[in-house]
Structures are given as structure tokens and as C-alpha cells.
Amino acid sequence: MAEDGSIGEGPIIRVSTSGKNRIRGREVLHAAREPTASIPIVEVGPTGIRELEPLILATYQGETAFYPQCSLMRVRDLVVALDDGSLPTKGAMAVTEHDPDTATLPTPDEGTFALGHRRVLDRSGWVVPANTHDYVASEDFLAATAADRADEWLSTLQDVSLRGRGRGDGACDTPVVDAWSTVQTVRDERESEPVVVVNANEADPNAEMDRLLLESNPLAVLDAALAVARIIGATNLLVYLNENEDLARDRVNEAAAELTNKVGADIPIEAIAGPNEYKAGEMTMAIEALEGNHRLEARLRPPFPTEEGLYGRPTLIHTPRTLAQIRSLFANGGDTIGTGSDPGTRLVTVVGDIETPLTLELPTDETLSVVKQAVDLDGRPKAACVGGVFGGVTRSLDVPIHMNALTAANLGTNGVVELFGQNRCMLSVVGNRASFAEKENCGRCFPCRGGTQQLASMLRDIYDGAFDAEKIRELLGTMRRSSICQFGQDAQRPVATAMNEFESEFRAHAEGYCPNDVCIQT
Ligand code: SF4
């Protein structure tokens, strides 16, 4: 094993935690370092399965034992045993055999780790996050050869038609190559200098996907961003983070310094924190925040940021999710999985009426029903909201997670699946979302500002006996068609879809009772 990394043949203890469990993770790390042992003990990032944290991975001679929620006493014993030359396996959740030099997490064949396909999460929870030795253990930096291979990679992207991931991506659900081409065209026509923005300020506490990537494998995201910047001729690379996500920020800063050191400082990489407000994740409000504006308002479009973005420069905005897909595509020589119309995988954070949120990686041809195997829900879920706070409500999870299927089912593509148990009141669920939209919108356009106000008020009126389904649907249609940005276009969706599936529950409230005894006690 090299001095500064974790990949290699020797024995090693890895302590895996996310920012959410960092305090406990640090305690376990310190306890592991208490015995005077000669073996390395390293902190690695999260795996996505938060209920296992702090997760200890004890590795020796091509075998790894998994110890979830490890106590301080247990970790000390593990270190002593490993230091004595044997891999302790008693009480382990799983023991896996693997190539001693593997650079990817050797996952068990059963349980949550076996669900989906860990393609962009392949190293999460295994490599030391900003360690370049670990990062290049099985492949070189993308950015190192990007300029020479630009034509080849553009043609691969054209053939594969990879789509952007996440509501804050400048190419959300559209082919990323189109956004790159626009930036290049504007660069040549106006002789202006493009900029690349990594939009990592998702600002939805339920959406863990981007944070997971930055906490566990920030070099993959930044390496892809730098490769893209070199291909499109950008002169700056900005990473837009959430002000509350300290671990992600620290790891990005560390990875940026390492990357610059290894592949050159021709394009400066700068990390900037934005407000922890949902609207701040919208791509044009992200630009406003990066320009230092405190009052965030969405920008009219056209022009789109690819034409006129940060300080008027052509700006390519990708989320960490998109960049991780780009890295995976190029690192695998253009090979991909999933459906042809929306290739690759999608990260899905499962939340709601479950014990602990977790994030899975699913090929786009799998259905959402996989998430039910990953959680301990008391019985069958009554419904799910798919796509984040402004996702769509559905009774069925038998929907493939590619963009076309999700859109056809009027569900969101933003990667959060919120499960609701049988006792949930759907009017109360979507009423809270309408109030959230009323408070959080930026106020720039009337269909959203006035629409969310009117919607919240009409939903409140139901409790007074006034339920006018036709009028509500008319308002929802106006918000969807006429709002300037995605916020207002999507804010209507929870109510629209819940009314399609649960209109009888809405009527019951107008008649004076809540079928679930949640918001009106009978
Ligand atoms: S849709 Fe809402 S968030 Fe977007 S510009 Fe209009 S008011 Fe602002």
C-alpha cells in the first residue's frame, strides 16, 4: 500500500461515514487509532446506506469484513485483531472476497448493497476521498488527456446521447452534448471565455445524491468538470456548494488542490458557497448567487446560461450527478448501461416513512419498485412522491426510472423517492408542499407567485367545505404552462398528481372528515 492511500495488499481499517453522522464517525475513528497498531486506519466517505454508519471495513489479503454501526469497543478489538495478523469476521454483517488491489468497493452479493448497479458509486466508501493515489489506482485522470481526445469524446457523447441529471443542471434531462455545442458556438462567435459551474447546491435536505458524490469521491466530479472545461475551452471552473454542507466543502477544496497539483493549474478551480434555500439550486438563481446577489430571482430565458450566463459569459452548468455519469462513460471507453434514450444510471435517495434515508444507484431500465426491497416499511406504501419536493404522487412504483417513463407518468426526475405509509393524509402532504412553494418562490413571475398563493388558499378552503376540482386544475395548468422557471412549472405537480390518484380524499375533507384521522379528528 502506498503511504498516502488506501488501495493495496496490506491490512487496513476503513471508517465510512457521511456528513450527517460525522461526529459519531470521528469518535469511532479516534477509538480505532487508540491501540498502538501498525496498520493504517483511514476515513473514507459514505456508501449511500446511511443506516450502516459508522461502517467499518476491515480488509486483509483480499477479504473485507463489514461491521455496521460499529461501537468504540468493537472497533478497538478489530484493530488489535487485524494488527495481530488475522481478519476478524465474527459478528460481521458480510465478508467479501476480492482482488487485493481493487479500487472499487467489494460489495456483498446480498442485501441493500446488491440492489441496482454501483457504477458512479463504485468507489464510494472505499477510496480516501481526495486522495490521488486511490483515484488513479485503476485509471488515469480524465482531465490529463481531455484536450487531445476532445473530438473522440464529443463524438461518443453524440452517439450515446447522455442526458443531464438534476433540477439544477443546465442540461437537465436533455443531451449534454447540445449544451456543450452551444457554449462552443457562442465562444467562437463572440470570442468570449466560457465558464464551467458545478452546481452542487441542491438545497433539498431529502436529496442526498450530489452531497454523497462530493463527500465520497470528489476527485471524480472535479476531474470530469476539469476535463469538460478543457474540451469547451473554459477559463474558469466554479463549484457552487451549499453553505451548510461543511464536509462536502472541505472535500472539494482538498480535491481541487490535489487535482491542480497533478494535472495543472491552467483553469483555476474555486469553491463558493450559496444559501441553503431550495430556490438557490435553480440554475439561473445559482448564477445570481455566484455573482454575489443576495436577493435571488430567476433570470428570463432566452438567453440561456449557455449563451449568456455568469457575468454574461457562456456558462456550462452541470450537477455532480451529471459529471459522475460523464466520468463513468469516458472511463468505460464509451460503454454504458440502461436504456438507449436515457443511458446510464440514476441516483435515487429514498426517504419518507422509513427509519433512515438511503441512496441507491439504478440503471435507467430498472423500475422504481426496487426501492421497496431496500427499506423496512411497515406494510405496503400507500403512495410515493417521485422526483423531490415538487415530484409527482403515485400509487405505483412499477415505472422505469428513465426520463421518458417518468415524464409520461407525470413524475419528477430529480432522484428522490418519498414513501408514504397507509396512514398518511394526501391532502395534508400536498398542502404542505403548496405552502412551501408559496413561501419559497422568488416572486419574479405572477403565474408562480400569485399561483402558489392562490393554490395554498384553495387547498385551505377545502377544510371549510369548498372543493372546486375544476378551478384548481385550471390554476395548476396555468402555473405549469406560464411560470418562467422550473420551480413554478413543477410546484403544481404534487397537487395535480395527488388529485388524480386521491380525489376522493380531497372530497372527504370538504365533507368534514379526514379518512386517515390526520388533519380532522372525528
Ligand atoms: S417560476 Fe417561481 S421561482 Fe421561477 S421565476 Fe417565477 S416566481 Fe420565480
Boltz pocket constraint, residues with backbone or C-beta under 6 A from the ligand:
constraints:
  - pocket:
      binder: B
      contacts: [[A, 279], [A, 297], [A, 298], [A, 440], [A, 441], [A, 442], [A, 443], [A, 444], [A, 445], [A, 446], [A, 448], [A, 449], [A, 483], [A, 484], [A, 485], [A, 486], [A, 487], [A, 488], [A, 489]]
      max_distance: 6.0
